[in-house]
Amino acid sequence: MAVERRVATQTHGRVLIEDAAGSFSGRLLVVFHGYKQNADDALEAARSIPGVSATWRTVAVQALHRFYGSDQRIIASWMTRQDRDEAIEDNVAYVDRVVREEIDRLPAGSPHPPPIVFMGFSQGASMAYRAAVLGSHRSSGVIALAGDIPPELTIMPDGHPQRWPSVLIGVG
């Protein structure tokens, strides 16, 4: 009979960063793509928000689980049901590291910490909620588009702080 074990490992993620009008604006918009998308898709969607390119540093985070789409395009997924709890932990740690690196790159005189908004589409909406509530960086807000609040955030264990920022939900 087989015995199943979990083994932690390190993997590298892909992140695209675009500054507001070529210089850091003092604000971070961290965006997460949906299933079968990638960081390029998330960045393109963020660019369509009026005024974002003039006022925010946009950080498009690509999911760690990459695969080829039917057209051989590289796409990704945030997680599956298998090893879900470990994947959540890995993904939140990954986003924490991405945000920490961006904060560490702040120019002198920037707000510290900067205002941070997490935005996600579909599966990425769940990641936006997780980053804001479970992550180590205080969030000014969440923008959740066509996605749900993950079930693990609806019932938080005793002793875990509830850090819900303002939330904007988009459906349709």
Solvent accessible surface area in square Angstrom, and as a share of the most:
residue,aa,sasa,rsa
1,M,237,1.06
2,A,97,0.75
3,V,111,0.64
4,E,122,0.55
5,R,191,0.70
6,R,123,0.45
7,V,130,0.75
8,A,105,0.81
9,T,124,0.72
10,Q,129,0.57
11,T,77,0.45
12,H,138,0.62
13,G,35,0.33
14,R,86,0.31
15,V,43,0.24
16,L,45,0.22
17,I,82,0.42
18,E,56,0.25
19,D,44,0.23
20,A,4,0.03
21,A,89,0.69
22,G,72,0.69
23,S,70,0.45
24,F,30,0.12
25,S,43,0.28
26,G,5,0.05
27,R,92,0.34
28,L,0,0.00
29,L,6,0.03
30,V,1,0.00
31,V,1,0.01
32,F,3,0.01
33,H,2,0.01
34,G,0,0.00
35,Y,113,0.43
36,K,108,0.46
37,Q,52,0.23
38,N,12,0.06
39,A,0,0.00
40,D,61,0.32
41,D,32,0.16
42,A,7,0.05
43,L,13,0.06
44,E,114,0.51
45,A,56,0.44
46,A,1,0.00
47,R,122,0.44
48,S,88,0.56
49,I,61,0.31
50,P,130,0.81
51,G,47,0.45
52,V,6,0.03
53,S,66,0.43
54,A,66,0.51
55,T,46,0.27
56,W,50,0.17
57,R,21,0.08
58,T,7,0.04
59,V,1,0.00
60,A,0,0.00
61,V,0,0.00
62,Q,3,0.01
63,A,1,0.01
64,L,25,0.12
65,H,89,0.40
66,R,107,0.39
67,F,69,0.29
68,Y,142,0.54
69,G,13,0.13
70,S,124,0.80
71,D,101,0.53
72,Q,123,0.55
73,R,94,0.34
74,I,86,0.43
75,I,8,0.04
76,A,0,0.00
77,S,9,0.06
78,W,1,0.00
79,M,23,0.10
80,T,93,0.54
81,R,219,0.80
82,Q,138,0.61
83,D,52,0.27
84,R,65,0.24
85,D,105,0.54
86,E,68,0.31
87,A,13,0.10
88,I,13,0.07
89,E,124,0.55
90,D,81,0.42
91,N,0,0.00
92,V,14,0.08
93,A,59,0.46
94,Y,27,0.10
95,V,1,0.01
96,D,29,0.15
97,R,148,0.54
98,V,13,0.07
99,V,1,0.01
100,R,104,0.38
101,E,76,0.34
102,E,4,0.02
103,I,4,0.02
104,D,99,0.51
105,R,143,0.52
106,L,29,0.15
107,P,67,0.42
108,A,112,0.87
109,G,86,0.83
110,S,26,0.17
111,P,66,0.41
112,H,132,0.59
113,P,89,0.56
114,P,5,0.03
115,P,53,0.34
116,I,1,0.01
117,V,19,0.11
118,F,2,0.01
119,M,11,0.05
120,G,2,0.02
121,F,94,0.39
122,S,39,0.25
123,Q,51,0.22
124,G,0,0.00
125,A,0,0.00
126,S,18,0.12
127,M,0,0.00
128,A,0,0.00
129,Y,2,0.01
130,R,10,0.04
131,A,2,0.01
132,A,1,0.01
133,V,2,0.01
134,L,49,0.25
135,G,3,0.03
136,S,77,0.50
137,H,16,0.07
138,R,155,0.57
139,S,15,0.09
140,S,64,0.41
141,G,8,0.08
142,V,3,0.02
143,I,38,0.19
144,A,0,0.00
145,L,60,0.30
146,A,52,0.41
147,G,21,0.20
148,D,111,0.58
149,I,72,0.37
150,P,3,0.02
151,P,89,0.56
152,E,47,0.21
153,L,3,0.02
154,T,88,0.51
155,I,147,0.74
156,M,26,0.11
157,P,88,0.55
158,D,151,0.78
159,G,86,0.82
160,H,62,0.28
161,P,82,0.52
162,Q,103,0.46
163,R,56,0.20
164,W,93,0.33
165,P,24,0.15
166,S,87,0.56
167,V,58,0.33
168,L,114,0.57
169,I,98,0.50
170,G,23,0.22
171,V,125,0.72
172,G,120,1.15
